[in-house]
């Protein structure tokens, strides 16, 4: 059996291996057996959330069948953001949390993410053990021990209250006009409601999910409509979430995009000044801009880099006792408030900074001048290994030599899609572009061969 788990759980196109109902049932049984074995708790609870994809119904039922067959009692949350699953896994004293979502991917994809009883995503080691159980097969429990399933009707409202509690109690959003783009995804109800309850004038975008339109020309990966809405309505700021609302992209009052690096710079500097930044460090991935590293260094803050993926950011944060981290793509992790990236919570922290500093979004979103950066993707077919091609290796070596001293080159395979990502940074934008395109051309030739 091919490897199931990628950088963020199991993911793929619905009804194509591994994202089939049969495999979801087997995964549910395996993870249920694993956590019944590991847990001394006699209740054996698991919470399941999902986003708004049509295939979510299928996977919700299949996972429930697999889990209950091994004696797990299932609590169904319905459509909720991924961070809500982490929160409710812990607050409901569950052994396990499951989120059915492919995050920012298109509607035909889906995925399964797992959270442990502490509300944090599972480690590579635990995932490997579960994968072994899937391959071996799991014997169901006896008939009297079969688990039950129950719907939790107020899960969205529990999450709204948790998000609001992270916002400074003495502040309200009265007078702020906020565009919130929910990507027709899991936050389509909770995000506008939380902002409205705190007093904002809310202009919602992407809040009409139909099972097929999640992330379609909206959300954090497609902020153009939200940007146009900000300008058209004279809004103060735009907040763009992805399908499962664990990442955010911010828009200033002119509709311009600010990425995760700028937000992390803002928060790190603020928390450092307030002596709230644990370890005087920010945890980010290898994709974060060199400009961020320079900005932090000037303020006595160390940048801890990890592999790409918010789970690796969180693992490093936990290892080092750090409380702020994230990704350039908009996963922002604040472990003082949540166990995983939370786009809505991050957006509300930005609103708090606007109120505290009495500055417009455009000023707060520009904390540093980024070093020129270019990212290109090359798609390959299943079974292909373009990075092992000798011509590709030679092109990479030459590009690294060309950029040495003034920048860097990063080549990696995506953990969620069949893509080779080629990224470079350098003060000389022309040299950087030439280096990237030479590697891209070599990878494309290898894929075509």
TASULZI-V42951 format. One line per field, one symbol per residue. burial: I if it has 9 or more other ideal C-beta (glycine too) atoms within 8 Angstrom, else O. Layout:
BEGIN
burial: ???
END
This chain:
BEGIN
burial: OOOIIIIIIIIIOIOOOOIIIOIIIIIIIIIIIIIIOOIOOOOIIIIIIIIIIOIIOIIIIIIIIIIIIIIIIIIIIIIIIIIIIIIIIIOIOIIIIIIIIIIIIOIOIIIIIIIIIOIIIIOOOIIIIIIOIIOOOIOOOOOOOIIOIOOIOOIIOIIIOIIIOIIOOOIOIOOIIIIIIIIIIIIIIIIIIIIIOIIIOIIIIIIOIOIOIIIIOIIIOIIOIIIIIIIOIOIIIIIIIIIIIIIIIIIIIOIIOIIIIIIIIIIIIIIIOOOOIIOOIIIIIIIIIIIIIIIIIOIOIIIIOIOIIIIIIIIIIIOIOIIIIIIIIIIIIIIOOIIIIIIIIIIIIIIIIIIOOOOIIIOIIOIIOIIIIIIIIIOIOOOOOIIOIOIIIIIIOIIIOIIOOOIOIIIOOIOIOOIIIIIIIIOIIOIIIIIIIIIIIIIIIIIOO
END
